Amino acid sequence: MIDENQDFVIIAPYAPRFPFESWILPKTHHSCFEDAQKRQYHNLSKILKTMLLKMDRVLDSPAYNLVIHTSPIMEAVNEFYHWHIELMPKLSKIAGFEWGTGFYINPVTPEDSAKFLREAT
């Protein structure tokens, strides 16, 4: 666990593909991003800003990818799918091993990543 607020948590996922990869997950179950309440969008913007500021401070303002994972439009309600956001700082390069095998080499454990980001002020 890296951080949380009333509606969201930020975690370092188990077996992350990239160094300091983080996920933002809503505390209540919804399969679609667009089904959130207005208050939740406000709290999402606050926790996202907090996380981006932490990344800027401790990782020297890296470029990053932000991906929203949500249920397809035609399948708006899925009890088995929980929408979330993945943040992936671009700190390493994908090379031949990763492209050839589909497996990623990540030199930073999720526990170390979470601790480092959690302690950022």
DSSP file (Angstrom, degrees, kcal/mol; ACC not computed):
  #  RESIDUE AA STRUCTURE BP1 BP2  ACC     N-H-->O    O-->H-N    N-H-->O    O-->H-N    TCO  KAPPA ALPHA  PHI   PSI    X-CA   Y-CA   Z-CA
    1    1 A M              0   0    0      0, 0.0    10,-0.2     0, 0.0     3,-0.1   0.000 360.0 360.0 360.0 130.1    0.0    0.0    0.0
    2    2 A I        -     0   0    0      8,-3.4     2,-0.3     1,-0.4     9,-0.2   0.823 360.0 -27.6-101.6 -46.0    1.4    3.4   -1.0
    3    3 A D  E     -A   10   0A   0      7,-1.2     7,-3.0     2,-0.0    -1,-0.4  -0.971  54.4-168.9-162.1 167.6   -1.4    5.8   -0.1
    4    4 A E  E     -A    9   0A   0     -2,-0.3     5,-0.2     5,-0.2     2,-0.2  -0.985   4.9-174.7-158.8 160.6   -5.2    6.0    0.2
    5    5 A N        -     0   0    0      3,-2.5    -2,-0.0    -2,-0.3    39,-0.0  -0.715  57.5 -65.7-138.5-164.3   -8.1    8.5    0.7
    6    6 A Q  S    S+     0   0    0     -2,-0.2    34,-0.1     1,-0.2     3,-0.0   0.833 130.5  18.6 -57.6 -36.1  -11.8    8.1    1.2
    7    7 A D  S    S+     0   0    0     32,-0.1    20,-3.1    33,-0.1    21,-0.4   0.585 120.0  45.4-114.9 -14.1  -12.5    6.5   -2.2
    8    8 A F  E     - B   0  26A   0     18,-0.3    -3,-2.5    19,-0.1     2,-0.3  -0.928  50.5-158.3-138.1 155.5   -9.2    5.1   -3.6
    9    9 A V  E     -AB   4  25A   0     16,-2.2    16,-2.6    -2,-0.3     2,-0.5  -0.953  12.1-147.2-125.3 150.8   -6.0    3.2   -2.7
   10   10 A I  E     +AB   3  24A   0     -7,-3.0    -8,-3.4    -2,-0.3    -7,-1.2  -0.984  25.5 176.4-116.1 128.4   -2.7    3.2   -4.4
   11   11 A I  E     - B   0  23A   0     12,-2.5    12,-2.6    -2,-0.5    -2,-0.0  -0.893  37.7-125.9-126.7 157.6   -0.8   -0.1   -4.4
   12   12 A A        -     0   0    0     -2,-0.3    10,-0.2    10,-0.2     3,-0.1  -0.938  48.6-126.4 -93.4 113.7    2.5   -1.5   -5.8
   13   13 A P        -     0   0    0      0, 0.0     2,-0.2     0, 0.0     8,-0.1  -0.171  20.9 -96.2 -67.7 155.8    1.0   -4.5   -7.6
   14   14 A Y  S    S+     0   0    0      1,-0.3    95,-0.0    96,-0.1    -3,-0.0  -0.508 108.0   4.9 -64.5 134.1    2.3   -8.0   -7.0
   15   15 A A  S    S-     0   0    0     -2,-0.2    -1,-0.3     1,-0.1    94,-0.1   0.937  88.4-160.7  53.4  57.3    4.8   -8.9   -9.8
   16   16 A P        -     0   0    0      0, 0.0    -1,-0.1     0, 0.0    92,-0.1  -0.338  17.1-141.9 -65.8 149.0    4.9   -5.5  -11.4
   17   17 A R  S    S+     0   0    0      1,-0.1    -2,-0.0     2,-0.1    71,-0.0   0.792  82.4  36.4 -78.7 -29.5    6.3   -5.3  -15.0
   18   18 A F  S >  S-     0   0    0     88,-0.1     3,-1.7    86,-0.1    88,-0.1  -0.897  96.2 -89.0-128.4 151.9    8.1   -2.0  -14.5
   19   19 A P  T 3  S+     0   0    0      0, 0.0    72,-0.2     0, 0.0    73,-0.1  -0.384 112.2   4.1 -58.0 131.2   10.1   -0.4  -11.7
   20   20 A F  T 3  S+     0   0    0      1,-0.2     2,-0.1    88,-0.1    67,-0.0   0.687  85.3 167.8  64.9  22.8    7.7    1.7   -9.5
   21   21 A E    <   -     0   0    0     -3,-1.7     2,-0.3    67,-0.1    -1,-0.2  -0.454  13.4-171.8 -61.2 137.5    4.6    0.6  -11.3
   22   22 A S  E     - C   0  87A   0     65,-2.6    65,-3.4   -10,-0.2     2,-0.4  -0.970  15.7-150.4-136.3 149.6    1.5    1.6   -9.3
   23   23 A W  E     -BC  11  86A   0    -12,-2.6   -12,-2.5    -2,-0.3     2,-0.6  -0.968   4.3-152.6-121.6 137.8   -2.2    1.0   -9.5
   24   24 A I  E     -BC  10  85A   0     61,-2.8    61,-2.4    -2,-0.4   -14,-0.2  -0.952  22.5-177.0-106.8 121.3   -5.0    3.3   -8.3
   25   25 A L  E     -B    9   0A   0    -16,-2.6   -16,-2.2    -2,-0.6     2,-0.1  -0.951  26.0-121.5-123.0 137.5   -8.1    1.3   -7.4
   26   26 A P  E     -B    8   0A   0      0, 0.0   -18,-0.3     0, 0.0     4,-0.1  -0.496  16.5-137.1 -71.1 146.7  -11.5    2.4   -6.2
   27   27 A K  S    S+     0   0    0    -20,-3.1     2,-0.3    -2,-0.1   -19,-0.1   0.747  88.9  61.6 -76.1 -23.9  -12.6    1.1   -2.8
   28   28 A T  S    S-     0   0    0    -21,-0.4     2,-0.4     1,-0.0   -21,-0.0  -0.795  96.8-105.0-102.6 149.0  -16.1    0.4   -4.1
   29   29 A H        +     0   0    0     -2,-0.3     2,-0.3    53,-0.1    53,-0.1  -0.585  51.7 146.7 -79.8 125.2  -16.8   -2.0   -6.9
   30   30 A H        -     0   0    0     -2,-0.4    53,-2.1    53,-0.1    47,-0.1  -0.961  36.1-153.7-145.7 143.0  -17.6   -0.7  -10.3
   31   31 A S  S    S+     0   0    0     -2,-0.3    40,-2.3    45,-0.2     2,-0.4   0.675  80.6  58.6 -89.9 -17.3  -16.7   -2.2  -13.6
   32   32 A C    >   -     0   0    0     38,-0.2     3,-1.4     1,-0.1     4,-0.2  -0.941  68.5-145.4-119.9 133.6  -16.8    1.1  -15.5
   33   33 A F  G >  S+     0   0    0     -2,-0.4     3,-1.5     1,-0.3    -1,-0.1   0.884 101.9  58.7 -54.5 -42.5  -14.8    4.2  -14.9
   34   34 A E  G 3  S+     0   0    0      1,-0.3    -1,-0.3    -3,-0.1    36,-0.0   0.539  91.3  70.4 -73.0  -5.8  -17.7    6.4  -16.0
   35   35 A D  G <  S+     0   0    0     -3,-1.4    -1,-0.3    41,-0.1    -2,-0.2   0.473  73.9 112.8 -87.8  -2.1  -20.0    4.9  -13.3
   36   36 A A  S <  S-     0   0    0     -3,-1.5     2,-0.1    -4,-0.2    -3,-0.0  -0.287  71.5-111.1 -68.3 156.0  -18.2    6.7  -10.5
   37   37 A Q    >>  -     0   0    0      1,-0.1     4,-1.7     4,-0.0     3,-0.6  -0.473  28.6-106.7 -83.7 159.9  -19.9    9.4   -8.5
   38   38 A K  H 3> S+     0   0    0      1,-0.3     4,-1.8     2,-0.2     5,-0.1   0.880 120.7  54.7 -55.0 -42.1  -18.8   13.1   -8.8
   39   39 A R  H 3> S+     0   0    0      1,-0.2     4,-2.3     2,-0.2    -1,-0.3   0.873 105.1  54.6 -59.1 -37.6  -17.2   12.9   -5.3
   40   40 A Q  H <> S+     0   0    0     -3,-0.6     4,-2.5     1,-0.2    -1,-0.2   0.884 104.5  52.5 -66.9 -38.1  -15.1    9.9   -6.4
   41   41 A Y  H  X S+     0   0    0     -4,-1.7     4,-2.4     2,-0.2    -1,-0.2   0.898 109.1  50.8 -63.3 -38.4  -13.8   11.8   -9.4
   42   42 A H  H  X S+     0   0    0     -4,-1.8     4,-1.8     2,-0.2    -2,-0.2   0.939 113.2  44.3 -63.1 -46.2  -12.7   14.6   -7.1
   43   43 A N  H  X S+     0   0    0     -4,-2.3     4,-2.3     1,-0.2    -2,-0.2   0.823 111.0  55.3 -69.1 -30.3  -11.0   12.2   -4.8
   44   44 A L  H  X S+     0   0    0     -4,-2.5     4,-2.6     2,-0.2     5,-0.2   0.927 107.4  49.3 -64.6 -44.3   -9.4   10.4   -7.8
   45   45 A S  H  X S+     0   0    0     -4,-2.4     4,-2.1     1,-0.2    -2,-0.2   0.884 111.7  50.0 -63.7 -36.7   -7.9   13.7   -9.0
   46   46 A K  H  X S+     0   0    0     -4,-1.8     4,-2.2     2,-0.2    -1,-0.2   0.931 113.9  42.6 -67.5 -45.2   -6.5   14.4   -5.5
   47   47 A I  H  X S+     0   0    0     -4,-2.3     4,-2.4     2,-0.2    -2,-0.2   0.860 113.7  52.4 -72.5 -33.5   -4.9   11.0   -5.1
   48   48 A L  H  X S+     0   0    0     -4,-2.6     4,-2.6     2,-0.2     5,-0.2   0.923 110.1  48.7 -65.2 -43.5   -3.6   11.0   -8.7
   49   49 A K  H  X S+     0   0    0     -4,-2.1     4,-2.4    -5,-0.2    -2,-0.2   0.925 110.7  51.1 -60.9 -44.3   -2.0   14.4   -8.0
   50   50 A T  H  X S+     0   0    0     -4,-2.2     4,-2.1     1,-0.2    -2,-0.2   0.929 112.1  46.7 -57.3 -46.7   -0.4   13.1   -4.8
   51   51 A M  H  X S+     0   0    0     -4,-2.4     4,-2.6     1,-0.2    -2,-0.2   0.910 111.5  50.0 -65.7 -42.4    1.0   10.1   -6.6
   52   52 A L  H  X S+     0   0    0     -4,-2.6     4,-2.4     1,-0.2    -1,-0.2   0.876 110.5  50.6 -65.3 -36.3    2.4   12.2   -9.5
   53   53 A L  H  X S+     0   0    0     -4,-2.4     4,-2.3     2,-0.2    -1,-0.2   0.896 109.8  50.5 -66.6 -39.6    4.0   14.6   -7.0
   54   54 A K  H  X S+     0   0    0     -4,-2.1     4,-2.7     2,-0.2     5,-0.4   0.934 111.5  48.1 -61.2 -46.1    5.6   11.7   -5.2
   55   55 A M  H  X S+     0   0    0     -4,-2.6     4,-2.2     1,-0.2     6,-0.5   0.911 111.0  51.3 -61.4 -42.5    7.0   10.3   -8.5
   56   56 A D  H  X>S+     0   0    0     -4,-2.4     5,-1.2     4,-0.2     4,-0.6   0.919 114.3  43.7 -59.8 -44.1    8.3   13.7   -9.5
   57   57 A R  H  <5S+     0   0    0     -4,-2.3     3,-0.2     3,-0.2    -2,-0.2   0.942 124.9  28.3 -69.2 -49.1   10.1   14.1   -6.1
   58   58 A V  H  <5S+     0   0    0     -4,-2.7    -2,-0.2     1,-0.2    -3,-0.2   0.683 126.8  40.6 -93.6 -16.8   11.7   10.7   -5.7
   59   59 A L  H  <5S-     0   0    0     -4,-2.2    -1,-0.2    -5,-0.4    -2,-0.2   0.258 110.4-109.2-114.5  11.4   12.1    9.6   -9.3
   60   60 A D  T  <5 -     0   0    0     -4,-0.6    -4,-0.2    -3,-0.2    -3,-0.2   0.929  69.6 -58.7  63.6  49.9   13.3   12.9  -10.8
   61   61 A S  S   <S-     0   0    0     -5,-1.2    -5,-0.2    -6,-0.5    -1,-0.2   0.914  77.3-165.7  51.4  60.2   10.1   13.8  -12.8
   62   62 A P        -     0   0    0      0, 0.0     2,-0.1     0, 0.0    -1,-0.1  -0.340  24.4-108.8 -74.6 154.9   10.0   10.7  -15.1
   63   63 A A        -     0   0    0     27,-0.4    27,-3.2    -2,-0.0     2,-0.3  -0.480  49.3-176.0 -66.6 154.9    8.0   10.3  -18.2
   64   64 A Y  E     -D   89   0A   0     25,-0.3     2,-0.4    -2,-0.1    23,-0.0  -0.982  28.5-126.1-152.4 161.7    5.2    7.9  -17.5
   65   65 A N  E     -D   88   0A   0     23,-2.0    23,-2.8    -2,-0.3     2,-0.5  -0.934  19.1-164.1-109.2 138.0    2.3    6.0  -19.0
   66   66 A L  E     -D   87   0A   0     -2,-0.4     2,-0.5    21,-0.2    21,-0.2  -0.991   9.7-175.5-122.6 122.2   -1.2    6.2  -17.4
   67   67 A V  E     -D   86   0A   0     19,-2.5    19,-2.7    -2,-0.5     2,-0.6  -0.974  15.7-151.5-124.9 126.2   -3.7    3.6  -18.5
   68   68 A I  E     -D   85   0A   0     -2,-0.5     2,-0.7    17,-0.2    17,-0.2  -0.863  11.1-159.2 -94.6 120.2   -7.4    3.4  -17.5
   69   69 A H  E     +D   84   0A   0     15,-3.2    15,-1.9    -2,-0.6     2,-0.3  -0.894  26.8 155.5-100.7 115.0   -8.6   -0.1  -17.5
   70   70 A T        -     0   0    0     -2,-0.7   -38,-0.2    13,-0.2     3,-0.1  -0.925  47.2 -88.7-137.8 160.3  -12.4   -0.1  -17.7
   71   71 A S        -     0   0    0    -40,-2.3   -38,-0.1    -2,-0.3     5,-0.1  -0.375  55.9 -93.6 -67.0 145.9  -15.1   -2.5  -18.8
   72   72 A P    >   -     0   0    0      0, 0.0     3,-1.5     0, 0.0    -1,-0.1  -0.230  33.6-114.1 -59.1 151.5  -16.1   -2.3  -22.5
   73   73 A I  G >  S+     0   0    0      1,-0.3     3,-0.7     2,-0.1    -2,-0.1   0.870 116.5  51.6 -56.3 -41.9  -19.0    0.0  -23.4
   74   74 A M  G 3  S+     0   0    0      1,-0.3    -1,-0.3     2,-0.1     3,-0.1   0.609 113.8  45.6 -74.3 -10.2  -21.2   -2.9  -24.6
   75   75 A E  G <   +     0   0    0     -3,-1.5    -1,-0.3     1,-0.1    -2,-0.1  -0.444  70.0 156.9-126.5  57.1  -20.5   -4.7  -21.3
   76   76 A A    <   +     0   0    0     -3,-0.7     2,-0.6     1,-0.2   -45,-0.2   0.770  62.4  51.2 -60.4 -31.0  -21.0   -1.9  -18.8
   77   77 A V        +     0   0    0     -3,-0.1     2,-0.4   -46,-0.1    -1,-0.2  -0.921  60.7 158.3-116.5 112.6  -21.8   -4.1  -15.8
   78   78 A N    >   -     0   0    0     -2,-0.6     3,-1.2     3,-0.3    -7,-0.1  -0.960  25.9-163.6-131.2 113.4  -19.4   -6.9  -15.0
   79   79 A E  T 3  S+     0   0    0     -2,-0.4    -1,-0.1     1,-0.2   -49,-0.0   0.773  93.4  53.2 -64.5 -24.2  -19.4   -8.3  -11.5
   80   80 A F  T 3  S+     0   0    0     -3,-0.1     2,-0.4     2,-0.0    -1,-0.2   0.475  98.1  73.5 -92.4  -3.2  -16.0   -9.9  -12.2
   81   81 A Y    <   -     0   0    0     -3,-1.2     2,-0.5   -52,-0.0    -3,-0.3  -0.946  56.3-168.6-119.8 134.1  -14.2   -6.8  -13.4
   82   82 A H        -     0   0    0     -2,-0.4   -51,-0.2   -53,-0.1   -53,-0.1  -0.968  23.7-131.1-119.8 113.9  -13.0   -3.9  -11.2
   83   83 A W        +     0   0    0    -53,-2.1     2,-0.3    -2,-0.5   -13,-0.2  -0.249  38.0 159.3 -64.1 153.9  -11.9   -0.7  -13.1
   84   84 A H  E     - D   0  69A   0    -15,-1.9   -15,-3.2   -59,-0.1     2,-0.4  -0.974  36.1-116.1-163.7 169.7   -8.5    0.7  -12.2
   85   85 A I  E     -CD  24  68A   0    -61,-2.4   -61,-2.8    -2,-0.3     2,-0.5  -0.955  19.7-154.6-117.7 135.8   -5.7    3.0  -13.3
   86   86 A E  E     -CD  23  67A   0    -19,-2.7   -19,-2.5    -2,-0.4     2,-0.5  -0.945   4.2-163.5-110.5 131.8   -2.1    1.8  -13.9
   87   87 A L  E     -CD  22  66A   0    -65,-3.4   -65,-2.6    -2,-0.5   -21,-0.2  -0.966   8.7-178.7-112.5 124.8    0.8    4.3  -13.6
   88   88 A M  E     - D   0  65A   0    -23,-2.8   -23,-2.0    -2,-0.5   -67,-0.1  -0.860  15.7-149.9-129.6  98.3    4.1    3.1  -15.2
   89   89 A P  E     - D   0  64A   0      0, 0.0     2,-1.4     0, 0.0     3,-0.3  -0.384  22.9-123.9 -61.8 142.4    7.1    5.5  -14.9
   90   90 A K        +     0   0    0    -27,-3.2   -27,-0.4     1,-0.2     3,-0.1  -0.665  62.8 133.4 -92.2  84.4    9.4    5.0  -17.9
   91   91 A L        +     0   0    0     -2,-1.4     2,-0.3   -72,-0.2    -1,-0.2   0.553  64.2  34.1-108.5 -14.1   12.6    4.2  -16.0
   92   92 A S  S    S-     0   0    0     -3,-0.3     2,-0.4   -73,-0.1    14,-0.0  -0.865  77.4-114.9-136.8 169.6   13.9    1.2  -17.9
   93   93 A K        -     0   0    0     -2,-0.3     2,-0.5    -3,-0.1    -3,-0.0  -0.864  19.5-127.1-110.5 142.5   13.8    0.0  -21.5
   94   94 A I        +     0   0    0     -2,-0.4     2,-0.2     4,-0.1    10,-0.1  -0.760  42.8 172.8 -82.8 128.6   12.1   -3.0  -22.9
   95   95 A A     >  -     0   0    0     -2,-0.5     4,-2.7     0, 0.0     5,-0.3  -0.434  46.2 -60.0-125.8-162.6   14.7   -5.1  -24.8
   96   96 A G  H  > S+     0   0    0      1,-0.2     4,-2.8     2,-0.2     5,-0.2   0.837 126.0  52.4 -56.1 -42.3   15.1   -8.4  -26.6
   97   97 A F  H  > S+     0   0    0      2,-0.2     4,-2.3     1,-0.2     6,-0.5   0.954 114.0  43.1 -61.6 -48.4   14.3  -10.6  -23.6
   98   98 A E  H  > S+     0   0    0      1,-0.2     4,-2.5     2,-0.2    -2,-0.2   0.933 117.6  45.2 -63.5 -46.9   11.1   -8.9  -22.9
   99   99 A W  H  < S+     0   0    0     -4,-2.7    -1,-0.2     1,-0.2    -2,-0.2   0.894 117.4  45.3 -63.5 -39.5   10.0   -8.7  -26.5
  100  100 A G  H  < S+     0   0    0     -4,-2.8    -1,-0.2    -5,-0.3    -2,-0.2   0.818 127.2  23.9 -76.5 -31.0   11.0  -12.3  -27.2
  101  101 A T  H  < S-     0   0    0     -4,-2.3    -3,-0.2     2,-0.3    -2,-0.2   0.688  90.3-127.2-109.1 -22.0    9.5  -13.9  -24.1
  102  102 A G  S  < S+     0   0    0     -4,-2.5     2,-0.3    -5,-0.4    -4,-0.1   0.505  74.2 118.3  80.9   3.4    6.7  -11.6  -23.0
  103  103 A F        -     0   0    0     -6,-0.5     2,-0.4    -5,-0.1    -1,-0.4  -0.807  56.4-140.2-102.7 146.4    8.3  -11.6  -19.5
  104  104 A Y        -     0   0    0     -2,-0.3     2,-0.6    -3,-0.1   -86,-0.1  -0.849   3.0-140.7-111.6 142.6    9.6   -8.5  -17.9
  105  105 A I        +     0   0    0     -2,-0.4    -7,-0.1   -88,-0.0   -88,-0.0  -0.898  24.4 177.6-100.1 117.9   12.7   -7.9  -15.9
  106  106 A N        -     0   0    0     -2,-0.6   -88,-0.1   -88,-0.1    -2,-0.0  -0.966  17.1-166.9-124.2 113.4   12.1   -5.6  -13.0
  107  107 A P  S    S+     0   0    0      0, 0.0     2,-0.5     0, 0.0    -1,-0.1   0.500  70.2  76.3 -79.6  -1.6   15.0   -4.9  -10.6
  108  108 A V  S    S-     0   0    0    -92,-0.1   -88,-0.1     4,-0.0   -90,-0.0  -0.937  76.6-136.5-114.6 123.3   12.8   -3.2   -8.0
  109  109 A T     >  -     0   0    0     -2,-0.5     4,-2.5     1,-0.1     5,-0.2  -0.416  21.2-121.2 -71.7 151.9   10.6   -5.3   -5.7
  110  110 A P  H  > S+     0   0    0      0, 0.0     4,-2.7     0, 0.0     5,-0.2   0.848 113.6  56.5 -62.8 -31.7    7.0   -4.0   -5.1
  111  111 A E  H  > S+     0   0    0      2,-0.2     4,-2.2     1,-0.2     5,-0.2   0.924 110.2  43.3 -64.5 -44.1    7.7   -3.9   -1.4
  112  112 A D  H  > S+     0   0    0      2,-0.2     4,-2.6     1,-0.2     5,-0.2   0.905 114.3  51.3 -67.2 -41.2   10.7   -1.6   -1.9
  113  113 A S  H  X S+     0   0    0     -4,-2.5     4,-2.5     2,-0.2     5,-0.3   0.940 111.4  46.5 -59.6 -49.4    8.8    0.5   -4.4
  114  114 A A  H  X S+     0   0    0     -4,-2.7     4,-2.9     1,-0.2     5,-0.2   0.915 113.7  48.7 -61.4 -44.3    5.8    1.0   -2.1
  115  115 A K  H  X S+     0   0    0     -4,-2.2     4,-2.0    -5,-0.2    -1,-0.2   0.930 112.2  48.4 -62.3 -45.9    8.1    1.9    0.9
  116  116 A F  H  < S+     0   0    0     -4,-2.6     4,-0.3     1,-0.2    -2,-0.2   0.920 118.1  39.9 -60.9 -47.2   10.1    4.4   -1.2
  117  117 A L  H >< S+     0   0    0     -4,-2.5     3,-0.9    -5,-0.2    -2,-0.2   0.868 112.5  55.6 -72.6 -37.3    7.0    6.1   -2.6
  118  118 A R  H 3< S+     0   0    0     -4,-2.9    -1,-0.2    -5,-0.3    -2,-0.2   0.878 108.2  49.1 -61.8 -38.1    5.0    5.9    0.7
  119  119 A E  T 3< S+     0   0    0     -4,-2.0    -1,-0.2    -5,-0.2    -2,-0.2   0.528  84.6 113.7 -83.1  -4.9    7.8    7.8    2.5
  120  120 A A    <         0   0    0     -3,-0.9   -66,-0.1    -4,-0.3   -65,-0.1  -0.449 360.0 360.0 -66.5 136.9    8.0   10.5   -0.1
  121  121 A T              0   0    0     -2,-0.1    -1,-0.1   -67,-0.1   -67,-0.1   0.412 360.0 360.0-105.0 360.0    7.0   13.9    1.3
